[in-house]
């Protein structure tokens, strides 16, 4: 089985991938911008967070499943099918009549979105040799940077001038163009074979991961809710592992995920995802609440991360040739904790530029880590397992994001309780619950100092996870000269140790 495209048409496939990627990438920011307006019309503010959680739960859970199915049935049918499901969910979301219906349709969107990132990255691995792939991935990484800028702007324009439904319906023409591109320009030679789909494993995996993600996103729900969910997670997880060891076509190959290269790459990606989500959730509120800067300046600090990531990906092909894959990966692993260390030197008198420098270094390091990990994993397996291997990286990053947001948020709350007396902690929480709370913190020096100290606990958490990421990356087995040569793909695979 293989994926083939005439060299002159490969750019058209990449354009189709960029359209599909943009559609999913812009979804988060454009919906976040419009949600206050949507809630004002539909009501049900208590379900606000589930508009986002439903999408992420479905997307994270199905990533691995789509990766495996693309290895069995081919990349194109899984990708086109995923985009179609996403578009149906988008069309229905625009007609939502309540928050409950909107959440259901966002769940459907997520079920389709789970196919897009892992399968498109797998297609790039199929079509391009090792030495070409970094440049292509750099172009795709720029799509995420552009979407981060366009999303909020488009969301504001649509809400101010059109019906909020258009934040979902705008996906329809983009998705149709992407599907047309894949149908006409992406061709696969798939050897027919009888495939036994692991339905039971799919169900058990979905139950286990959904239970885990709900536990992580609803940590304030109380013991009566979390305990049963924990039991469901453990029992379904054990049954899933038992099923995967006996299934002829397991949805997750235990043998594949146990390979040292894939296991260490996934672990490093999970940890990097934890650290990066900590940066993106904690740094903006520090810049606004402690430094007393505007939301625009807080956004600037994260913009530096968005600049650093695709820049690193675009330069990585040159780094591969000059330094080799191993030194590129380890160099990225060093820049990641180096950027995190800048957070520890922030004080109420600091300039946002200091935060921006740390953010840029972490983004640049993450760009090298994420791309190099994907390249290594893809090159270490044959075509029939590349979708599953690529999906494992995407899933690890998503799980890391969820774990990081929960853990670092909990650390911040513990820090507030530790540094503030009962009264100070209560006053701080009351201020933060106000619409202008962050901008009002500067008026009370005592409360601002408590917030400063508590957020530094979270910064320490980011640093510790970043250092752990650095250590884990050095465990990834890579040949010393891998990437410095320009071998054929088979030679590149031999250059990687499993």
C-alpha positions in Angstrom: 0.0 0.0 0.0 1.2 3.5 -0.8 0.2 7.1 -1.4 1.3 8.6 -4.8 1.0 12.0 -6.3 2.6 13.4 -9.4 5.4 15.8 -8.2 3.8 18.7 -10.1 0.6 18.1 -8.2 2.1 17.8 -4.7 1.7 21.5 -4.0 -2.0 21.2 -4.8 -2.3 18.5 -2.1 -0.4 20.7 0.3 -2.9 23.6 -0.4 -5.7 21.2 0.3 -4.0 20.2 3.6 -3.5 23.9 4.5 -7.2 24.5 3.9 -8.2 21.6 6.1 -5.7 22.6 8.8 -6.8 26.2 8.8 -10.4 25.2 9.2 -9.7 23.4 12.4 -7.0 25.7 13.7 -9.1 28.9 13.4 -12.1 27.2 15.0 -10.8 27.6 18.6 -10.1 31.3 18.4 -13.1 32.3 16.3 -15.5 30.5 18.6 -13.9 31.8 21.7 -14.3 35.4 20.4 -18.0 34.9 19.6 -19.1 32.8 22.6 -20.1 35.7 24.9 -22.5 36.9 22.2 -23.8 33.4 21.6 -24.4 32.8 25.3 -26.3 36.1 25.5 -28.7 34.8 22.8 -29.0 31.1 23.8 -28.6 31.4 27.6 -27.1 28.6 29.7 -23.9 30.2 30.9 -23.2 27.3 33.3 -22.5 25.1 30.2 -20.1 27.7 28.7 -16.9 25.6 29.1 -18.6 22.5 27.6 -18.9 24.2 24.3 -15.1 23.9 24.1 -14.7 20.7 26.2 -17.1 18.7 24.0 -15.1 19.5 20.9 -11.7 18.7 22.5 -13.0 15.5 24.1 -14.2 14.1 20.8 -11.1 15.3 18.9 -8.6 13.9 21.4 -10.4 10.5 21.6 -10.8 9.9 17.9 -7.2 11.0 16.9 -5.7 7.5 17.5 -8.7 5.7 16.0 -8.5 7.7 12.7 -4.7 7.0 12.6 -5.3 3.3 12.8 -8.2 3.3 10.3 -6.0 5.3 7.8 -3.5 2.5 7.9 -6.2 -0.1 7.0 -8.4 1.8 4.5 -6.1 4.5 3.3 -5.5 8.2 4.1 -7.9 9.7 1.6 -11.2 8.1 2.7 -10.5 8.7 6.4 -9.6 12.4 5.8 -12.5 13.1 3.5 -14.8 11.3 5.8 -13.5 13.3 8.8 -13.9 16.6 7.0 -17.5 15.7 6.0 -18.4 14.9 9.6 -16.8 18.2 10.7 -18.8 20.1 8.0 -22.1 18.5 9.0 -21.4 19.5 12.7 -20.5 23.0 11.6 -23.7 23.4 9.5 -25.9 22.1 12.4 -24.1 24.3 15.0 -25.2 27.3 13.1 -28.8 26.3 13.6 -28.4 25.5 17.4 -31.4 26.6 19.4 -30.0 26.1 22.9 -26.6 25.5 24.6 -27.4 21.8 24.9 -27.9 21.5 21.1 -24.8 23.6 20.4 -22.7 21.3 22.7 -24.0 18.3 20.8 -23.1 19.7 17.4 -19.7 20.8 18.7 -19.2 17.2 19.8 -20.0 16.1 16.2 -17.5 18.7 14.9 -14.8 17.2 17.2 -15.6 13.7 15.9 -14.6 14.9 12.4 -11.7 17.1 13.5 -10.0 14.1 15.1 -9.1 12.9 11.6 -7.6 16.1 10.1 -4.3 16.7 11.9 -3.0 13.1 12.3 -4.0 12.0 8.8 -2.7 15.2 7.0 0.6 14.9 8.8 0.8 11.2 7.8 0.1 12.2 4.1 3.1 14.6 4.3 5.2 11.7 5.6 4.0 9.6 2.7 4.7 12.1 -0.1 7.9 13.7 1.0 11.4 12.3 1.8 13.1 13.1 5.1 15.1 16.0 3.8 12.0 17.6 2.2 9.6 17.2 4.9 10.8 19.8 7.4 10.2 22.6 4.8 6.7 21.4 4.1 5.9 21.1 7.8 7.1 24.7 8.3 4.6 25.9 5.8 1.8 24.0 7.6 3.0 25.3 10.9 2.5 28.9 9.6 -1.2 28.1 9.1 -1.6 27.8 12.9 0.2 31.2 13.4 -2.0 32.9 10.8 -5.2 31.4 12.2 -4.3 32.7 15.7 -4.3 36.2 14.3 -7.2 35.9 11.9 -9.6 34.0 14.2 -10.3 36.7 16.8 -10.5 39.4 14.1 -12.9 37.3 12.0 -15.0 36.4 15.1 -15.4 40.0 16.1 -16.3 41.1 12.5 -18.9 38.3 12.1 -20.5 38.9 15.5 -20.7 42.7 14.9 -22.1 42.5 11.4 -23.6 39.1 10.7 -25.4 36.3 12.6 -23.1 34.4 15.0 -24.1 31.2 13.0 -21.6 32.3 10.3 -18.6 31.5 12.6 -19.6 27.9 11.9 -20.9 28.2 8.4 -17.7 29.9 7.2 -16.2 26.4 7.4 -18.4 25.0 4.6 -16.7 26.5 1.5 -13.3 26.0 3.0 -14.0 22.3 3.7 -15.6 21.7 0.3 -12.5 23.1 -1.5 -10.3 20.9 0.7 -12.3 17.8 -0.1 -12.2 18.6 -3.8 -8.4 18.9 -3.7 -8.0 15.5 -2.0 -10.4 13.8 -4.4 -8.7 15.1 -7.6 -5.1 15.3 -6.6 -4.4 12.6 -3.9 -4.1 9.1 -5.3 -3.5 5.9 -3.3 -2.7 2.4 -4.3 -4.2 0.2 -1.6 -3.9 -3.6 -1.7 -7.3 -5.0 -0.9 -7.3 -7.0 2.3 -9.8 -8.3 4.7 -9.6 -6.1 7.8 -11.1 -7.0 11.2 -11.9 -3.7 12.9 -11.4 -3.7 16.6 -14.8 -2.4 17.5 -14.6 -3.5 21.2 -11.2 -1.9 21.6 -12.5 1.3 20.0 -15.4 1.5 22.5 -13.3 0.7 25.5 -10.6 3.2 24.5 -13.3 5.9 24.0 -14.9 5.2 27.4 -11.5 5.2 29.1 -10.1 8.4 27.6 -13.4 10.3 27.9 -13.6 9.4 31.5 -10.0 10.6 32.1 -10.5 13.9 30.2 -13.8 14.6 32.1 -12.0 14.0 35.4 -9.2 16.4 34.4 -11.6 19.1 33.1 -14.1 18.9 35.9 -11.9 18.7 39.0 -14.3 20.8 41.0 -17.2 18.4 40.6 -16.7 16.7 44.0 -15.9 13.2 45.1 -19.4 11.8 44.4 -18.8 12.5 40.7 -15.1 12.0 40.3 -14.9 8.7 42.1 -17.3 6.8 39.8 -15.5 8.3 36.8 -12.1 7.2 38.1 -13.5 3.6 38.5 -14.8 3.7 35.0 -11.5 4.9 33.7 -9.5 2.2 35.5 -11.8 -0.7 34.6 -12.3 0.3 31.0 -8.5 0.9 30.7 -7.6 -2.5 32.0 -10.2 -4.2 29.7 -8.9 -2.1 26.8 -5.3 -3.4 27.4 -6.6 -6.9 27.6 -8.5 -6.6 24.4 -5.6 -5.0 22.5 -3.3 -7.9 23.3 -5.7 -10.4 21.8 -7.3 -8.5 18.9 -5.9 -9.4 15.4 -6.1 -5.8 14.3 -5.8 -3.7 17.5 -6.8 -0.1 17.4 -3.6 0.7 19.3 -0.7 -1.7 18.8 0.9 -2.2 22.2 4.0 -3.5 20.5 4.2 -0.3 18.4 3.7 2.1 21.3 6.2 0.1 23.3 9.1 0.7 20.9 11.7 2.8 22.6 11.7 5.5 20.0 8.0 5.9 19.9 7.5 5.6 23.7 10.1 8.2 24.5 8.9 10.5 21.7 5.4 10.3 23.0 6.5 10.9 26.6 8.5 13.9 25.6 5.6 15.3 23.5 3.2 14.8 26.4 5.5 16.7 28.8 6.2 19.5 26.3 2.4 19.9 25.8 2.0 20.2 29.6 4.6 22.9 29.8 3.4 24.8 26.8 -0.3 24.9 27.9 1.0 26.2 31.3 2.7 29.0 29.5 -0.3 30.0 27.4 -2.8 29.9 30.4 -0.7 31.5 33.1 1.5 34.1 31.3 -1.3 36.3 30.0 -3.0 36.7 33.4 0.4 37.5 35.0 1.1 40.2 32.4 -2.3 41.8 33.0 -2.9 41.1 36.7 0.7 41.6 38.1 2.5 43.7 35.5 -0.7 45.8 35.0 -0.4 45.7 31.3 -3.2 45.7 28.7 -4.7 42.6 27.1 -3.0 43.6 23.9 0.4 43.6 25.6 -0.4 40.2 27.2 -1.3 38.9 23.7 2.0 40.1 22.4 3.8 37.7 24.8 2.0 34.8 23.3 2.4 36.1 19.8 6.1 35.6 20.3 5.4 31.9 21.0 3.4 31.7 17.8 6.2 33.4 15.9 8.9 31.1 17.4 7.2 27.8 16.7 6.7 28.0 12.9 10.0 29.8 12.5 11.8 26.8 14.1 9.9 24.4 11.9 10.8 26.3 8.7 14.5 26.4 9.7 14.6 22.8 10.8 15.4 21.4 7.3 18.6 23.5 7.3 19.4 22.4 10.9 19.0 18.8 9.9 21.5 19.2 7.1 24.1 21.1 9.1 23.8 19.6 12.6 21.9 16.4 12.0 18.6 15.3 13.6 20.0 14.4 17.0 21.7 17.7 17.6 18.6 19.6 16.3 16.3 17.7 18.6 18.6 18.1 21.6 19.2 21.8 20.8 15.4 22.3 20.8 15.2 20.4 24.1 17.7 22.9 25.6 15.9 26.0 24.4 12.6 24.8 25.9 13.6 25.0 29.6 15.8 28.0 28.9 12.8 29.9 27.8 10.8 28.7 30.8 13.6 30.0 33.2 12.8 33.6 32.0 9.4 33.3 33.8 11.1 32.9 37.2 12.8 36.4 36.8 9.5 38.2 36.2 8.6 40.8 38.9 5.8 43.4 39.2 8.3 45.9 37.7 9.4 43.7 34.8 8.8 44.6 31.1 6.6 42.4 29.0 9.6 42.0 26.7 11.2 39.7 29.2 8.1 37.5 29.1 8.1 37.7 25.3 11.7 36.5 25.1 10.9 33.5 27.2 7.8 32.8 25.2 9.7 33.0 21.9 12.4 30.6 23.1 9.9 28.1 24.4 8.0 28.3 21.1 11.2 27.9 19.1 12.2 24.9 21.1 8.7 23.4 20.8 8.8 23.8 17.0 12.1 21.8 16.8 10.8 19.2 19.3 7.4 18.6 17.7 8.6 18.4 14.1 11.7 16.3 14.8 9.6 13.9 17.0 7.1 13.4 14.2 9.8 12.9 11.5 11.6 10.3 13.7 8.4 8.4 14.5 7.2 8.4 10.8 10.6 7.3 9.5 10.8 4.4 12.0 7.7 2.5 10.7 6.4 1.3 7.4 3.5 2.7 5.5 0.9 0.4 7.1 1.8 1.7 10.6 2.6 5.3 9.9 -0.9 6.6 10.5 -1.0 5.0 13.9 2.5 6.2 14.8 1.7 9.8 13.8 -1.6 9.8 15.7 0.2 8.7 18.8 2.2 11.9 18.8 -0.9 14.1 18.3 -2.8 12.3 21.0 0.1 12.6 23.4 0.3 16.4 22.9 -3.5 16.7 23.4 -3.4 14.7 26.6 -0.4 16.8 27.8 -2.4 20.0 27.2 -5.3 18.7 29.3 -3.0 17.4 32.1 -1.0 20.6 32.1 -4.0 23.0 32.2 -5.4 21.1 35.2 -2.2 20.6 37.1 -0.9 24.2 36.8 -4.3 25.6 37.5 -4.4 23.6 40.7 -0.9 24.7 41.6 -1.9 28.4 41.3 -4.9 27.9 43.6 -2.7 26.1 46.2 -0.3 29.1 45.9 -3.1 31.6 46.5 -4.2 29.7 49.6 -0.6 29.4 50.9 0.4 33.1 50.4 -2.9 34.7 51.3 -4.6 34.5 54.6 -8.2 33.4 54.4 -9.3 36.9 53.9 -6.7 37.8 51.3 -7.4 34.7 49.3 -11.1 35.3 49.4 -10.7 38.9 48.3 -8.4 37.8 45.5 -10.9 35.3 44.2 -13.7 37.8 44.4 -11.6 40.3 42.3 -10.7 37.7 39.7 -14.4 36.8 39.3 -15.2 40.4 38.2 -15.1 41.3 34.5 -12.4 43.9 35.1 -10.7 41.9 37.9 -7.2 41.6 36.4 -7.0 45.3 35.7 -8.1 46.2 39.3 -5.4 44.1 41.0 -2.9 46.9 40.9 -5.0 49.0 43.2 -4.3 46.6 46.1 -0.6 45.9 46.5 -1.1 43.2 49.1 -3.4 41.2 46.9 -1.2 41.7 43.8 1.8 40.4 45.8 -0.2 37.3 46.7 -1.2 36.7 43.1 2.5 37.3 42.0 3.8 34.7 44.4 1.0 32.2 43.5 1.7 32.5 39.8 5.4 32.0 40.4 4.5 28.6 41.8 2.9 27.8 38.5 6.0 29.2 36.7 8.1 26.7 38.7 5.7 24.0 37.6 6.3 25.0 34.0 10.1 25.0 34.5 10.1 21.6 36.2 8.0 20.0 33.4 10.3 21.7 30.8 13.4 20.3 32.4 11.8 16.9 32.6 11.0 17.2 28.8 14.7 18.1 28.2 15.8 14.9 30.1 13.3 12.7 28.3 14.3 13.9 24.9 17.9 12.8 25.5 16.5 9.2 25.9 15.1 9.2 22.4 17.4 6.9 20.3 18.7 8.7 17.2 21.8 7.8 15.2 24.6 10.4 15.5 24.6 11.3 11.8 20.9 10.8 11.1 19.6 13.7 8.8 23.0 15.0 7.9 23.1 12.8 4.8 20.5 13.0 2.1 19.7 9.3 1.8 16.8 7.6 0.2 13.9 7.0 2.5 14.9 3.4 3.2 18.4 4.6 4.2 16.9 7.2 6.4 14.9 4.5 8.2 18.1 2.5 8.8 19.6 5.6 10.3 17.0 5.6 13.0 17.2 3.1 15.8 14.0 1.6 17.1 
